[in-house]
Amino acid sequence: MINDKLPKIWYGGDYNPEQWDAQTWAEDDRMFKLAGIDVATVNVFSWALIQPDETTYDFAWLDETIDRLYRNGVYVCLATGTGAHPAWMARKYPEVTRVDYQGRKRKFGGRHNSNPNSPVYRRFAKALAGKLAERYKDHPAVLIWHISNEYGGYDYSEQSEAAFRTWLQARYGTLDALNKAWNTRFWGHTFYDWEEIVLPNALSEEWDGNRTNFQGISLDFRRFMSDSLLECYRIEYDEIKKHTPHLPITTNLMGLYPELDYFKWAPYLDIISWDNYPSLDTPVSLTAMTHDLMRGLRQGQPFMLMEQTPSQQNWQPVNTLKRPGVMRLWSYQAVARGADTVMFFQLRRSIGACEKYHGAVIEHVGHEHTRVFRECAELGVELGRLGDSLLDARSGARVAILFDWENRWALDLSSGPTVHLKYVDEVHKYYDALFKQHIPVDMIGVEDDLGAYDIVIAPVLYMVKPGFAQRAEAFTAAGGTFVTTFFSGIVNESDIVTVGGYPGELRKLLGIWAEEIDALFPDTTNAIVVKDAGQGRLSGSYECRILCDLIHAESAQVVAEYGRDFYAGMPSVTVNRFGEGEAWYVATSPEASFLEDLLGQLCEDKGILPLVSAPAGVESTVRVKGEDRFLFLLNHNPEPAVVKFDVNGTELLTGADAPGRVEVPARGVMIIAGKG
């Protein structure tokens, strides 16, 4: 478990007492008890309060806060406060503020405005982290450290440009190697001195965000910035570990956030934590996929739900209320997919600035007689009753989907063949097809062990990193089922095309080669026509769109063909028998029913059966802990739903028998505990 001082699902969230007076603190203490709050995240944005000038530190208010919370039964997730530097620092040391994408020097303001490659910023952040750790190392209230907050954003300053050159020298060693990796003979870009290299932004190689002249340069810059921010995190991490090696350390990630490679960050987070903010219209399966991705960052280890709103957000174009029951439902969705905490932003609503209309456990009215507070208090009671029964329970999935941030960057930066290809959307299509059929999935990285699964799916694996093709071949030869798609195997890790026919290094495994790639307009479709013999559940014709690879079967068997255009009759779906397993290639982006039929059949062939039989809108998944098995049933519908399953058990929240058939209330939750 995260910390055995509090052996239950932690319940709480971000708390900013520095914005309030002592009378309000007393009300907070009273209402936290009513709500069952047992963990508060403090000091997230209090650097300026703790350090009013370069040499002075004042911890009096933080001492008082931590002591008061602990006296009242609330533990602390202690943040370092380095997510926003003080105004005096920006005034005295202008280098600590960032330079933006257009090359404009920022002044003090906002957050995420600290230059990660500023030695001054790093020095002050390290010092603050060290002083906090030394001061609170033995305080019994402190359960975990929270470094900075929601790392993100890129910097284009002279300090970052110099650091980028140093990073490149470490990566490539010589300019000859760099020039080759970037293909700089294109457009006369050969570099003869490291100082000639500049950052790719609106003043040089890029325009409009991800549009770039040189994918290799822009790809490496994204790697570098992710590493730079990670270095800032690690500076604080190492300083804290000197004083509290026994306490876990984390920082709150942001799910599918595009700018950082979270798989590279994961080894330096003792536990993954993340902030979940779906909209009312976000597909339920996309939120589920993101939870599974966060769980997958550390090979299935449970994670922290660090932030969610009790009701309303403030930064989306339309900020709807969470309907009655939805906060509880979405909280249990996180727990079902690996969260060992349920925490909010925020515990009390701010009264000024840009987050004053962001929901909170304690609303502006300031008392407990609100719908939101009642729902939070009811959930607090339930989580208290659950105790430690679910802690450390794992997934047990036999199907994995690969997700790779560097592959995503390369696709986003691609100058063709279509702007309508979105990596996350394509990954989600495959995930959603399994989600709808109640088949659990692990989201994993390309460096993870494939052998732990029966089926591995790699949608749009455009970039093939060194050694992956060989590992995919070994996985398949040993009896695994490997599935990949159109526009895969095209480039290496430097975004240089692998010549000799697409899909490059995957050609042997897949038994095909692709001659051309057709891009379809958004209102245009083609057809996947299954051959007469069919393939299990696959039959008839399905629509497809976005891209169509024009492929030739070598050793692969043709399962389906295109139905229209000049390439009608060419293969659109193939399977290649490889050793004891098989490798599938889906040469286009198909409609949902095709993926449900294909993946459902592949799972059935491997003996992977749906967890339940349930109507649309019901989500199911499993957590396993030793011999204990917890089947989660989450009804996202506004009406009750009948769910059937094969095992008898006990409903964990009520203690009622669950003999294989239950009615889950509207927007309700059931947890069926059993064995096996």
C-alpha positions in Angstrom: 0.0 0.0 0.0 1.1 3.6 -0.4 1.7 4.2 3.3 0.6 1.8 6.0 -0.1 4.7 8.5 -3.5 4.9 6.8 -4.5 1.4 5.5 -7.6 2.4 3.5 -8.5 4.2 0.3 -7.3 7.7 1.1 -10.1 10.3 0.8 -9.4 14.1 0.6 -7.8 16.5 -1.8 -6.2 19.9 -2.3 -6.5 22.3 0.6 -5.5 26.0 0.7 -5.9 27.2 4.3 -3.5 30.1 3.6 -6.4 31.7 1.7 -8.6 31.7 4.8 -8.7 32.8 8.4 -8.8 30.9 11.7 -12.5 31.0 12.0 -12.8 29.3 8.6 -10.2 26.7 9.6 -12.3 25.6 12.6 -15.3 25.1 10.2 -13.0 23.1 7.9 -12.0 20.8 10.7 -15.6 20.2 11.6 -16.8 19.6 8.0 -13.8 17.4 7.1 -14.9 15.1 9.9 -18.5 15.1 8.6 -17.2 14.2 5.1 -14.8 11.5 6.2 -11.8 13.5 4.8 -8.6 11.9 6.0 -5.9 13.3 3.7 -5.2 16.9 2.7 -2.7 18.0 0.0 -1.2 21.3 1.3 1.4 23.8 0.2 0.9 23.3 -3.6 1.3 27.0 -4.5 2.7 28.6 -1.4 6.4 29.2 -2.3 5.9 33.0 -2.1 4.4 32.7 1.4 7.1 30.4 2.7 10.0 32.3 1.1 9.3 36.1 1.1 12.9 36.9 -0.1 16.1 35.2 -1.2 17.3 34.3 2.3 14.2 34.2 4.5 12.0 31.1 5.1 8.9 31.2 7.2 7.2 27.9 8.0 5.0 29.1 10.8 1.7 28.9 8.9 2.6 25.5 7.5 3.6 24.2 10.9 0.2 25.4 12.3 -1.7 23.8 9.4 -0.1 20.4 9.5 -0.4 20.2 13.3 -4.0 21.3 13.3 -4.9 18.8 10.6 -3.2 16.0 12.4 -4.9 16.8 15.7 -8.2 16.5 13.8 -7.5 13.2 12.2 -6.3 14.4 8.8 -3.0 13.3 7.3 -1.0 15.3 4.9 0.2 14.9 1.3 2.9 17.6 1.5 3.7 19.5 -1.7 6.9 21.4 -2.3 5.2 24.5 -3.7 7.5 24.8 -6.6 4.8 24.9 -9.3 4.9 28.7 -9.3 8.0 30.8 -8.3 7.7 34.0 -6.3 7.4 37.5 -7.9 10.6 38.6 -6.2 12.6 35.8 -7.9 11.3 36.9 -11.4 12.2 40.5 -10.7 15.7 39.8 -9.4 16.5 36.9 -11.7 14.6 37.4 -15.0 16.1 34.2 -16.4 13.7 32.2 -14.3 10.7 33.0 -16.5 10.1 31.3 -19.8 10.4 32.4 -23.4 7.3 31.3 -25.4 6.9 29.6 -28.7 6.9 32.9 -30.6 10.2 33.9 -28.9 8.6 36.4 -26.5 10.1 36.7 -23.0 7.5 36.1 -20.3 7.2 38.3 -17.3 6.0 37.2 -13.9 2.5 35.7 -13.9 0.4 32.6 -14.2 2.0 29.2 -13.4 4.1 26.8 -15.5 6.2 29.9 -16.1 9.5 28.7 -14.6 12.3 28.0 -17.0 13.3 24.4 -16.3 16.8 25.0 -17.6 17.5 28.1 -15.4 20.2 27.3 -12.9 18.7 29.9 -10.6 15.3 28.3 -10.6 16.8 24.9 -10.0 18.9 26.1 -7.1 16.0 27.7 -5.3 13.7 24.8 -5.9 16.3 22.3 -4.6 16.9 24.5 -1.5 13.1 24.7 -0.7 12.6 21.0 -1.2 15.5 20.2 1.1 14.3 22.6 3.9 10.8 21.2 3.8 12.0 17.6 3.9 14.4 18.4 6.8 11.7 20.2 8.8 8.9 17.7 8.4 10.9 14.4 8.1 9.6 13.1 11.4 6.2 14.6 11.4 3.6 11.8 11.9 1.1 13.6 9.7 3.1 13.4 6.5 2.2 10.4 4.4 3.7 11.3 1.0 5.5 14.1 -0.9 4.0 15.9 -3.9 6.6 17.7 -6.0 5.5 20.8 -7.9 2.2 20.5 -9.7 1.1 19.3 -13.2 4.5 19.7 -14.9 4.1 20.9 -18.5 4.8 23.5 -21.1 8.0 24.1 -23.2 10.6 26.8 -22.9 12.5 28.5 -25.8 15.0 30.6 -23.8 18.7 30.9 -24.4 19.3 28.7 -21.4 17.2 25.9 -22.9 18.9 26.4 -26.3 22.3 25.9 -24.7 21.0 22.9 -22.7 19.5 21.4 -25.9 22.9 21.4 -27.5 24.4 19.7 -24.5 21.6 17.1 -24.5 22.2 16.5 -28.2 26.0 16.0 -27.7 25.2 13.4 -25.1 22.7 11.6 -27.3 24.7 11.6 -30.6 28.3 12.2 -29.6 29.3 13.7 -32.9 27.8 16.2 -35.4 28.2 13.5 -38.1 25.9 11.2 -36.2 23.4 14.1 -35.6 23.4 15.2 -39.2 22.7 11.6 -40.3 19.9 11.1 -37.7 18.2 14.4 -38.8 18.8 13.9 -42.5 20.2 17.5 -42.6 21.4 17.3 -46.2 17.7 18.0 -46.9 17.3 21.8 -47.6 21.0 22.4 -46.9 20.8 22.0 -43.1 24.2 20.4 -42.5 25.6 21.6 -39.1 29.3 22.1 -38.7 29.3 23.5 -35.1 27.0 22.7 -32.2 26.4 26.4 -31.7 24.6 26.5 -35.1 21.7 24.5 -33.8 18.7 26.5 -32.6 15.5 25.5 -31.0 12.6 24.6 -33.3 9.8 27.2 -32.8 7.9 29.9 -34.8 11.2 31.7 -35.4 13.0 28.7 -37.0 11.6 25.3 -38.1 8.0 25.2 -36.8 4.8 27.0 -37.2 1.3 26.4 -35.9 2.3 24.1 -33.1 3.1 20.7 -34.6 3.9 21.8 -38.2 7.6 21.5 -38.8 10.1 21.4 -41.6 12.4 18.9 -39.8 10.6 16.2 -37.9 13.9 14.8 -36.4 14.8 18.2 -34.9 11.3 18.8 -33.5 11.0 15.2 -32.2 14.3 15.5 -30.3 13.3 18.9 -28.9 10.2 17.3 -27.4 12.3 14.5 -25.9 14.7 17.1 -24.5 11.9 19.3 -22.9 10.3 16.2 -21.3 13.8 15.3 -19.9 14.4 18.9 -18.8 11.3 19.0 -16.7 12.0 15.5 -15.4 15.5 16.7 -14.3 13.8 19.5 -12.3 11.5 16.9 -10.7 14.5 14.7 -9.9 16.5 17.5 -8.3 13.7 17.9 -5.7 13.1 14.1 -5.5 16.8 13.4 -4.7 16.9 16.2 -2.1 13.8 14.9 -0.3 15.0 11.3 -0.3 18.1 12.4 1.6 15.9 13.2 4.6 12.9 10.9 4.1 13.9 7.8 2.3 10.9 6.0 3.9 8.2 8.2 2.4 6.9 7.9 -1.2 7.2 10.8 -3.6 5.0 11.6 -6.6 3.8 14.4 -8.8 0.4 14.7 -10.4 0.4 13.7 -14.1 -2.4 14.6 -16.5 -3.4 11.4 -18.2 -3.2 11.8 -22.0 -1.3 15.1 -21.8 0.8 15.3 -25.0 4.0 17.1 -24.0 5.7 14.7 -21.6 6.7 11.1 -22.0 5.2 9.7 -18.9 6.8 6.2 -19.4 10.2 7.9 -19.0 8.9 9.7 -15.9 7.3 6.7 -14.2 10.5 5.1 -12.7 11.1 8.2 -10.7 7.6 8.4 -9.2 7.3 6.0 -6.2 3.6 5.9 -7.0 1.8 7.3 -10.1 -0.7 10.0 -9.4 -2.9 11.8 -11.9 -5.7 14.4 -12.3 -8.9 13.2 -13.9 -11.2 15.9 -15.4 -13.5 14.4 -18.1 -16.4 16.5 -19.4 -20.0 15.3 -19.2 -19.7 14.3 -22.9 -16.3 12.6 -22.6 -16.7 8.9 -23.7 -16.7 6.7 -20.6 -14.3 4.3 -22.3 -11.8 7.1 -22.9 -11.7 7.9 -19.2 -11.4 4.2 -18.5 -8.5 3.9 -21.0 -6.7 6.8 -19.3 -7.0 5.3 -15.9 -5.6 2.0 -17.4 -2.7 4.0 -19.0 -1.8 5.6 -15.7 -1.9 2.1 -14.0 0.3 0.8 -16.8 3.0 3.3 -16.3 4.4 1.2 -13.5 3.5 -2.3 -14.7 0.1 -2.4 -13.1 0.9 -0.9 -9.7 -2.1 0.9 -8.2 -2.1 4.7 -8.6 -3.4 7.8 -6.8 -6.4 9.7 -8.1 -4.9 13.0 -7.0 -7.5 15.4 -8.4 -11.0 15.4 -9.7 -13.8 17.8 -9.2 -16.7 17.1 -6.8 -19.0 18.7 -9.2 -18.0 21.5 -11.6 -14.9 22.5 -13.5 -14.1 26.1 -14.5 -11.8 26.0 -17.5 -13.7 24.1 -20.2 -15.9 26.0 -22.7 -19.0 24.7 -21.0 -18.7 23.6 -17.4 -21.6 21.4 -16.5 -22.5 20.1 -13.1 -21.9 16.4 -12.3 -25.4 15.0 -12.1 -26.5 13.4 -8.9 -24.6 10.1 -8.3 -22.0 10.8 -11.0 -19.2 12.0 -8.7 -19.5 8.7 -6.7 -19.7 6.7 -10.0 -16.7 8.3 -11.5 -14.8 7.9 -8.2 -15.4 4.2 -8.2 -14.5 4.0 -11.9 -11.0 5.2 -10.8 -10.9 2.7 -7.9 -12.1 -0.1 -10.3 -9.2 0.6 -12.6 -6.5 0.8 -10.0 -6.8 3.9 -7.8 -6.1 3.4 -4.1 -7.1 7.0 -3.4 -10.1 9.3 -4.1 -9.0 12.9 -3.9 -10.5 16.2 -5.1 -9.5 19.6 -6.2 -10.5 21.4 -4.1 -11.7 20.9 -0.5 -12.9 24.5 -0.1 -13.7 26.8 -3.0 -11.5 29.8 -3.5 -13.1 33.2 -3.5 -10.9 35.0 -6.0 -8.9 34.5 -9.2 -9.4 31.9 -12.0 -10.4 28.9 -9.8 -13.1 30.5 -7.8 -15.8 28.7 -9.8 -14.1 25.3 -9.7 -16.1 22.9 -7.6 -15.2 21.9 -4.1 -16.4 19.7 -1.2 -17.2 22.9 0.7 -19.0 25.4 -1.5 -19.1 29.2 -1.3 -22.2 29.0 1.0 -19.8 27.5 3.6 -22.0 24.8 5.2 -22.8 21.1 4.9 -26.3 21.5 3.6 -25.6 21.2 -0.1 -26.1 18.3 -2.5 -22.4 18.1 -3.3 -21.3 17.9 0.3 -23.9 15.3 1.1 -22.7 13.1 -1.8 -19.1 13.6 -0.7 -19.9 12.7 2.9 -21.8 9.6 1.8 -18.9 8.4 -0.3 -16.5 9.1 2.6 -18.6 6.7 4.8 -18.5 4.0 2.1 -14.8 4.3 1.6 -14.3 4.0 5.4 -16.3 0.8 5.4 -14.2 -0.7 2.6 -11.1 -0.5 4.8 -8.1 -2.1 3.2 -10.0 -4.8 1.2 -9.1 -3.3 -2.2 -5.7 -1.9 -1.5 -2.9 -3.2 -3.8 -5.4 -5.3 -5.9 -4.1 -5.6 -9.5 -5.7 -6.0 -13.0 -5.1 -9.6 -14.2 -5.8 -8.6 -17.9 -4.6 -10.9 -20.7 -4.9 -8.3 -23.4 -2.5 -5.3 -23.8 -2.6 -2.2 -26.0 0.7 -0.4 -26.6 0.9 3.4 -26.1 4.0 5.4 -26.9 4.4 9.2 -26.4 7.4 9.4 -28.9 5.3 7.6 -31.5 2.5 10.1 -30.8 4.9 13.0 -31.2 6.2 11.6 -34.5 2.7 11.2 -35.9 1.7 14.7 -34.8 4.8 16.1 -36.5 4.3 14.2 -39.7 3.9 16.3 -42.8 1.6 13.7 -44.3 -0.4 11.9 -45.5 -3.3 13.4 -43.6 -4.0 15.9 -40.8 -7.0 13.8 -39.8 -5.0 10.9 -38.3 -5.0 11.3 -34.5 -3.0 8.7 -32.5 -5.1 8.8 -29.3 -8.3 8.4 -31.4 -7.0 5.3 -33.1 -5.8 3.8 -29.9 -9.1 4.5 -28.3 -11.0 2.8 -31.1 -9.3 -0.5 -30.3 -9.7 0.0 -26.5 -13.4 0.9 -26.9 -14.1 -2.3 -28.9 -12.9 -4.4 -26.0 -14.4 -2.1 -23.4 -17.9 -2.6 -24.9 -17.4 -6.3 -24.7 -16.3 -6.3 -21.1 -12.8 -7.5 -21.7 -10.1 -6.0 -19.4 -7.1 -4.4 -21.0 -3.7 -3.3 -19.8 -2.2 -0.2 -21.4 1.6 -0.7 -21.7 4.7 0.9 -23.2 6.8 -0.5 -26.0 9.6 -1.4 -23.5 7.3 -3.5 -21.4 7.2 -7.3 -21.3 4.9 -8.6 -24.1 5.1 -12.1 -22.8 2.7 -11.4 -19.9 -0.2 -11.3 -22.4 -2.0 -13.5 -24.9 -2.9 -10.6 -27.2 -0.9 -7.4 -27.9 -2.4 -4.6 -30.0 -0.2 -1.8 -31.4 -2.4 0.7 -33.2 -0.6 2.9 -35.7 2.9 1.9 -34.6 4.4 4.4 -37.0 7.8 4.5 -35.2 9.5 1.2 -34.5 12.2 1.6 -31.8 15.4 -0.5 -31.7 14.7 -4.1 -30.7 10.9 -3.9 -30.8 10.4 -5.9 -34.0 12.5 -8.7 -32.6 10.5 -8.8 -29.3 7.3 -8.7 -31.3 8.5 -11.7 -33.4 9.5 -13.6 -30.3 6.1 -12.9 -28.6 4.2 -14.1 -31.7 6.4 -17.1 -32.3 5.8 -18.3 -28.7 2.0 -18.4 -29.4 0.9 -14.8 -28.9 -1.5 -12.9 -31.1 0.0 -9.6 -32.4 -2.2 -6.9 -34.0 -1.1 -3.7 -35.7 -2.5 -1.4 -38.2 -2.1 0.9 -41.2 0.8 3.4 -41.2 2.9 1.2 -39.0 6.6 0.3 -39.3 7.3 3.4 -41.3 10.2 5.1 -39.5 12.9 4.5 -36.9 13.3 6.5 -33.7 14.8 9.5 -35.6 11.7 9.6 -37.9 13.8 8.4 -40.8 11.9 6.1 -43.2 12.9 2.4 -43.2 13.5 1.6 -46.9 12.7 -1.6 -48.6 9.0 -1.5 -48.3 6.5 -0.6 -45.6 6.0 -1.8 -42.8 9.8 -1.8 -42.5 11.1 -3.9 -39.7 7.6 -5.5 -39.2 7.5 -6.8 -42.7 8.8 -10.3 -41.8 6.4 -10.7 -38.9 3.3 -9.5 -40.8 4.1 -11.2 -44.1 3.1 -8.2 -46.2 4.4 -5.1 -47.9 2.6 -1.8 -48.6 3.2 -0.1 -51.9 1.2 3.1 -51.4 -0.9 4.9 -48.8 -4.1 6.6 -49.8 -5.5 9.4 -47.7 -9.3 9.8 -47.8 -11.2 13.1 -47.3 -13.3 13.2 -44.1 -16.5 12.6 -46.0 -15.1 9.7 -48.0 -15.1 6.1 -47.1 -14.0 2.8 -48.6 -15.1 -0.7 -47.6 -13.5 -3.7 -45.9 -15.1 -6.7 -47.7 -14.5 -10.0 -45.9 -13.7 -12.9 -48.2 -16.3 -15.6 -48.6 -14.8 -18.0 -46.1 -14.9 -15.3 -43.4 -12.9 -15.4 -40.2 -15.0 -16.3 -37.2 -17.3 -13.4 -36.4 -16.0 -11.4 -39.4 -18.4 -11.4 -42.3 -19.9 -9.1 -44.9 -18.7 -5.5 -45.5 -17.6 -2.7 -43.1 -16.8 0.9 -43.7 -13.3 2.3 -43.4 -11.8 5.8 -43.6 -8.8 8.2 -43.0 -6.0 6.0 -44.6 -5.8 2.9 -46.8 -2.6 1.0 -47.1 -2.3 -0.6 -50.6 -0.7 -3.9 -49.5 0.6 -7.1 -51.1 0.4 -10.4 -49.2 3.6 -12.3 -49.1 3.3 -15.1 -46.5 0.1 -13.6 -45.0 -3.4 -14.9 -45.6 -5.8 -12.3 -47.0 -8.9 -12.1 -44.7 -10.6 -9.1 -46.3 -10.2 -6.8 -49.4 -11.0 -3.2 -50.3 -14.4 -2.8 -51.9 -14.0 0.4 -53.9 -11.7 2.7 -55.9 -8.8 1.6 -58.2 -7.5 -0.7 -55.4 -10.7 -2.7 -55.0 -9.7 -6.3 -54.5 -6.4 -5.5 -52.8 -5.9 -6.8 -49.2 -7.3 -4.7 -46.4 -7.0 -7.2 -43.6 -4.4 -10.0 -43.3 -3.2 -12.6 -40.9 0.3 -14.2 -40.9 1.0 -17.5 -39.1 4.3 -16.9 -37.4 5.7 -19.7 -35.3 3.1 -20.8 -32.8 1.2 -17.5 -33.1 -0.3 -15.1 -35.6 0.2 -11.5 -36.6 -2.7 -9.4 -37.9 -2.6 -6.3 -40.0 -5.6 -4.0 -40.4 -4.6 -1.8 -43.4 -7.2 1.0 -42.7 -9.2 2.7 -40.0 -12.4 0.6 -39.7 -15.8 1.3 -38.2 -16.4 0.2 -34.7 -18.4 -2.9 -35.5 -15.4 -4.4 -37.4 -13.1 -4.0 -34.4 -15.7 -5.5 -32.1 -16.1 -8.5 -34.3 -12.3 -8.9 -35.0 -11.1 -8.4 -31.4 -14.0 -10.4 -29.9 -13.1 -13.3 -32.1 -9.4 -13.1 -31.3 -10.2 -13.1 -27.6 -12.6 -16.0 -27.9 -9.9 -17.9 -29.7 -7.6 -17.4 -26.7 -10.3 -18.3 -24.2 -10.7 -14.7 -23.1 -14.4 -14.3 -22.4 -16.4 -11.2 -21.4 -16.7 -10.6 -17.7 -20.4 -10.0 -17.8 -23.5 -9.8 -20.0 -24.9 -6.3 -19.7 -26.7 -3.6 -21.7 -24.8 -0.7 -23.2 -23.7 1.9 -20.7 -22.6 -0.6 -18.1 -18.9 -0.8 -17.4 -17.2 -3.8 -15.8 -13.6 -4.6 -14.8 -11.8 -6.7 -12.2 -9.2 -6.2 -9.6 -7.4 -9.3 -8.2 -5.7 -9.6 -4.8 -4.3 -13.0 -4.0 -7.3 -15.4 -4.3 -9.8 -12.5 -3.9 -11.5 -11.2 -7.0 -13.4 -8.0 -7.1 -15.8 -7.5 -10.1 -16.8 -3.9 -10.5 -20.1 -3.1 -12.1 -20.7 0.6 -13.0 -23.9 1.7 -14.5 -23.5 4.9 -16.4 -27.2 4.9 -17.5 -29.9 7.1 -16.0 -32.0 3.9 -15.4 -31.3 0.5 -13.7 -29.5 -2.2 -15.6 -29.6 -6.0 -15.2 -26.1 -7.6 -15.3 -25.3 -11.3 -15.5 -22.0 -13.0 -14.6 -20.7 -16.5 -14.1 -19.5 -16.4 -10.5 -21.4 -16.1 -7.2 -20.2 -13.6 -4.7 -21.0 -11.0 -2.1 -21.7 -7.3 -2.9 -19.0 -5.6 -1.0 -20.7 -2.3 -0.4 -23.9 -3.8 1.1 -23.0 -7.3 2.1 -25.8 -8.7 0.0 -25.5 -12.0 -1.9 -24.8 -11.7 -5.6 -25.8 -15.0 -7.2 -24.7 -14.3 -10.8 -27.5 -11.8 -11.6 -27.9 -8.3 -10.1 -29.8 -5.1 -10.9 -27.4 -2.2 -10.7 -29.2 1.1 -9.9 -29.2 4.1 -12.2 -25.7 5.6 -12.1 -25.0 3.0 -9.4 -22.0 0.9 -8.4 -21.7 -2.7 -7.2 -18.5 -4.6 -6.3 -18.9 -8.3 -6.3 -16.3 -10.0 -4.1 -15.5 -13.6 -4.8 -12.7 -16.2 -5.2 -10.7 -17.3 -8.2 
